[in-house]
Amino acid sequence: MDTRKILRLAFVSSLVLGVASTLDTAAGQSKIESPCDKNGPFSPRIDKDLSRKDLVVEPVELPRVRVVPRRTPEQERNADRAACQDAQTGKTIIMPDLPRGSRKRVYPGGDEGDPSLPRGDKRRADNGPPYLIKVFVFGNEDRVRQTPTTPFPFRAVVKLLVKFPNTLPGTATGCTGSLIGGKHVLTAGHCVFQSGKGGWATSIKVIPGFDTIPPFDKDEIEPFGDASMVKRWSSTGWVNDGNWPDDDWGLITLNKTFNVGSFGLIFPSDSFLDSTSACIIGYPGGLGNKKGDQQYFVPGCGTIWAHSSKHVELKMDITNGNSGGGIYTFFKGKRAIFAIVSTEVSPVVGSDYNAGTRITKARHDVFRALQCKDGVTSAC
């Protein structure tokens, strides 16, 4: 037989075997293969620059809401789908409809992690003066510094140090995130994708319970260590349209699993939002002796001022750096996130409010399906 024919047959056979292997895997484990999961020049990387002691962290800016053109029902459905970056080409692709989990649970709740770790809500306010920027703050500044950050839920709130393609060496963007499992962080879409900074984040360092304690000239404190991003997703509505605050969500997969506890997720009804509390913990860039490196929260939480089908509005204090933090409430004795800190909105003078991207059932299902895809069976 001609050598060229043999080579062609071998190549075709390898393709057939490859397809069969993929189908078998999919049939056995319902696993979705995606170009986002493969290695390539555009894969997320671990940037050693994020470990520099002299790293300058700039809190992410919170821009004004952007009006997008009216969508058709099909475009609206596509806007809720997950989007990711092809590791080979760098292009943004829309994820296919992910398989829904088999468990029908009203509340796939969080947990408090290793029971040997500190529990409860012990609070100790910083005795020093509040160094703050008076922006996105309503009335008097009433946020309180949390230290130590080792009790739950504070240890499940993470500091994000983000690098984008256009980030200058020795600098990073600061965001907040929430663990919704041992290896997944929920945050804002603009913490993983910003078109003005070159597109998808190239590297993210994740630090649970990050804290700086006196004396402030010492190194930053990482009570549970740190992890790095190996995958990141956002919504098609955010990546394609930059739609604030309706589609501004992001999800990060880590290169290690933490056992510090996690938040649950909930997709509440409108009537539930009308009467629920709204709690926020984060790393505001305008507060603290070392701005952006200390955790703050609003004692007693707050309430939802108004809401739409895809975002919530509230008049609670949020400053640059809070972006991506979970807006949570208590549900069946657990802390459940129902929205994500996104931006400040000012439709008319005198009616400023802060806004969060609302977790809908469709988004909840996408988050859990992506976790399931990463091997978290409890999310399936």
N, C-alpha and C positions, 0 to 999 in steps of 0.2 A: 504493500500500500504506500502511496505517495506520502512523504514526510509531512507535507503541508496539510494533507487531509487528516493525518493522525493528530496533529496539533490542534486543528479546528475541532475535531471530535472531543479531544480532551478538554478544550476550553468550554464547549457546549455542555459537556458532562458536569464540569465543575459548577457551571451556572445552575443546572438543574438540581444538583445536590445542595447547592447553597440555598436555593429557593425552598427545597423540601425541608431543610434544616430550620429555616426561618418559620415555615408553616407549622412544623412540629412544635417548635417552641411556643408559637402563638397559640396553638391548640391546647398545649399542656398547661401553659401558665397565663394565657391571655395577655402576653407581653407585646407592647407596641414598640417596634423598632423605629427610631427617629434619627435623622441626621444630627440632631442636637445632642444625642447621646454618644456620638463617636468622637474620636480624637481628630484633631486637625489644627491648622494654623490659627483658627479662631476659637479654639477651646478655652474655657476659663483657666487661668494660671495662678499659681501662688507667687505673689510679688513680694520679694524680701524687703522692698522699699517700705512696705506697710509696718515693718517692725523697727524702723529707725526711731531713735529716741528724740530726734529733732524734727519729726514729721509735723508738718503744719496741716491741721484739719480745719477745713472750711465747712461750716454748716450748709447743708443744701438749701438753696433758695426756694421759697414758697411762692410761686407765681400766681397771678390772677386766673380766674376761671376762663376758659376758652369756649366759645360757642361753636359747635360743629354743625354742619348741615344735617337736616332731617334725614334719618336713615329709613330704608325700607325694612320690613320685618326680617327679611333674609340678612340684610346688612347688620341689623341689630343682634341677631343670633350669632353672626360671625364675630361681632365686637366682643362677645362674652367668651369666645374661645381663647385657649392659651396660645401664646406665640413664643417662639424661641429662635435661636440663631443657629443656622447650619454651620457646623464646625469646619467644614471643608471650604465653603464659598463665602461665608460671612453674611449671607443673605438671611433676612428674617422670614421664617416660614410659619404657617398656621398649623397648629397641631390638629390632627383629626379628632372627631368626637371620641372621647375616652370612655372605656367601659365603666358603667356605673357599679358601685359597690353592691354586694349581695345583701349586706346587713341593712335593715330598715330601722335606723335609729334617729329619734328626734334630736338627740344631743350626743354626738360623738365627743365626749368630754376630754378635758385635759387631766393632768395628774400633778402631784407635788414631788415626784421623783424619789430619790433615795431617802427613806425615812430617817436615816442617821444625820442628814443635813438639817440645819436650823429651819424651823417651821414658824408660821405665824406672820404677823405684820408688825414686827417691832420697828419703831420709828425713832430716829434721832435727828433733829434738825441741825443744820449748820449754824453755828453761833456767829459766824462772820456776817458782814454786810452783804446784801444781795447785789451782785454785780450783774446788771441786766440791761437789755435793750428794750425800750418801751415800744414794742411793735407786736401786733397780734395779741395784746394783753387787754383785758376788759376791766376797767376800774382799777382797784388796787391789786398789786402783785400778791397772790396768796398761795403760790406753789411752795412746797416744802422739800428740802433736800432729804433724800433717803440714804442713810449710812448706819450700819453696814448693809450691803446689798445681798448678803448671803441667805436671808430668809426668803421663802416663797411668798408672793409671786415675783419679787424684785429680781431674783436670780434667773428667772425665765425671760426677763427683758434684756435685749442684747444691744450693744453698741456696734454699729457697722462703720468700717473704714473702707470707702469705695474708691476704686480707680476706674476711670473711663479712658478711652483712647486718647483724648486730648488733655488728660490730667498732667500737670507739670511734675517733674521729678521732685521728690521730697514733700509732696502735698497729697491730700486725699480729701474726699467729701465725707462728711459725717451724717449718718442717719440713725434711726432707731428701728428695731425689729422685735418680733415676739416669737418664741419657740412654740410651735404647734405640734411638736413631736420631738424626739431626741435628735433628729438630723434635718429638720426642716424649719425654716424661718419665714414667717409672713411679714411683708413690708410693703412699701409703696412702689408703684411702677417706676416712678422717677428716681428711685434708689437703685434700680438695676438697668434702666434704659433712659438715656437722655440724648435726643437728637442733636441738641446744641453742644454736647460734649463728646460727640463722635459716635453715639449709638450705645451698644450694649456694654455693660461694665465688664472690664477685662479681669478684675480681681477684687474680691471682697474679703476682708478679715472680720470675723464674727467673734465678739467677746461677751459671754453671758455675765451679767452682774458687774460690768466694768465700773470701777470706782477709783477715785484718787482721794487719798486721805492725808491729813497733815503729817509731816511738813510737805508743802506742795511742790518743793523742788526735787522730791524723790521721784522714782520711776512710777509709771501708772500701775495700778493694781488689777490683776486678772485672777480673781479668786478661783475660777474653774478652768483656767487656761483659755485657749482660743481655737478657732477652726477656720477653714477656708472654704470658699464657694467652689463647687465642682459643676453645678448646673444652676441656671436661672431662667425663670419664665416671667412673662407679663401677659397682659391681655392684648388682643389684636386692636381693640378700641384705643388703648393707650399708645401702642407702638406705631400704629398707622395714623391715628388722628390726634394724639396728644390731648385727649379729652379729660380736662380737669373738671370736677373731681370724680366724675362718674365711673371712669374705667381705670383708675390709678392704683392698680394692685401689682405686687410682685411676689414671687415665691423663690426661695433659695434652698438648694440641697447642699449639705455640708460634707466634708471629707472625714468626719468623725461623728460619733453619737454621744450626746450629753445625757446625763441622768440627773438633771437639776429640776425637773418638772416642766410642765407645759400648759398652755392655755387651751381651752376648748374652743369650738366654733359654733355659732348659732346664726340662723337666718330668720330673724324675728318678723312677726307681722307688724303692720302699721300701728295697730292698737297696742301692741307690746311696746313699741318705741315711744308711744305717747306717754307712757307711765314709768319707763325703766330709768335706772341710773346710768350714767356714763362716766367711766373711770379711765384715766390716762396716766401712764408712767412713761417717762422718756428722758432723752439727753438733750435738753434745749441748749443751743449754742450761746444764748445770751445770759445764762445764769451760772453762778458758781465762781469760786476763786480760780478755778481752771476751767474756763468756759467750754461747755460741750462734753466734758469728761466726768460729769457728776449727774447722778440720777435725781429727778424731781417728779413730784406727783401733786395732785390737787386733793387735799384732805376732804373726806366726805363726798368726793366725786361731784358730779353735776347732772344736768338733764339735757335731753335733746330739745333744741329750740324748734326745729322743723325738719322735714325729711321729704325726699322724693323716692322714686322707685329704685334709684341707683346711688344715692348719697344721703348722708345725714348732715344737719347743720347744728352747730352748738356754739354757745358763747362762753367757752372755757379757754383758759390761757394756753396758748401754743406758740412757741417761737421756733425759728430756724434750728433744725437739728432734731425736732420732734417728729419730722416726717417719717412715716412708716410704722409708727407706734400703734399698738392695738388699742381700740376703743372698746372697752369690755364692760360687762355687767355680771351679776350673780344669777345663775340659773341652776336650780336643783342642787344648790350647795357648791357649785363649781364656778370658776371664773371663765366666762365665755366671750370671745371677741365677736362683735357684730359689725364693726367698721374699722377702717384703717385711716390714720391721720394723713390727710392729703394736702390741703392748702387753705389760704384765706380767700374769702370771696367778698367783693364789695360792689354789689350791683348799683347802689345809689349811696350818696354821701350820708353818713350817719347810721347806716344799717349793716356795718361790717359784721361778718361772722366767720368762724372757722368751719371747715368742712372735712368730712371723712368719706371714703369710698365704702359704700354699703355692701355687706356680704349677702348676696342673693342665694337662693337655692342652687341656681345654675353654677355660680361661682364656688359655693361650698362643695358641690359635686366635683368640680374641676380640681380644687385643691386636694380633696381626698383621693381622687383618681390618680393624680400625679404622685402623691405619697405612696399609694398602692403600687404604682408602676416602679417606684424605687425600692420595693420590697417591704414596705411597712404593712404587714398583714392586718393589723388592727384598723387600718383605714379602708380596707376593702369591703 
